[in-house]
């Protein structure tokens, strides 16, 4: 079982990144998926979520209007499109699959800085 995040990196304020979460080893289409983030010295924060079929999504108020979550069950992948990035978006971003079991990825670093 694996959840592998990718797409993080260093970006200037106002820029964009698209994170991917690729799943393997379990029935991905049966799982809701969340993106959470954790900045140094802060608690882990839920950023976005999507239902197993993709028909229902949640976006935290702190990123609403800037972040979009989507999934492609044929590719066993969930995406987090992040636009208009701000320095306060700097964090490690984690993918979390929730279903009969809970699976977490290892995280990908996003740094927003000029």
Secondary structure, DSSP 4 states (H G I P E B T S, - for coil): -EEEEE--EEE-TT--EEEEEEEESS-GGG-EEEEEEE-TTS--EEEEEE-TTSS-EEE-TTTTTTEEEEEETTTTEEEEEE-S--GGG-EEEEEEEESSSEEE---EEEEE--
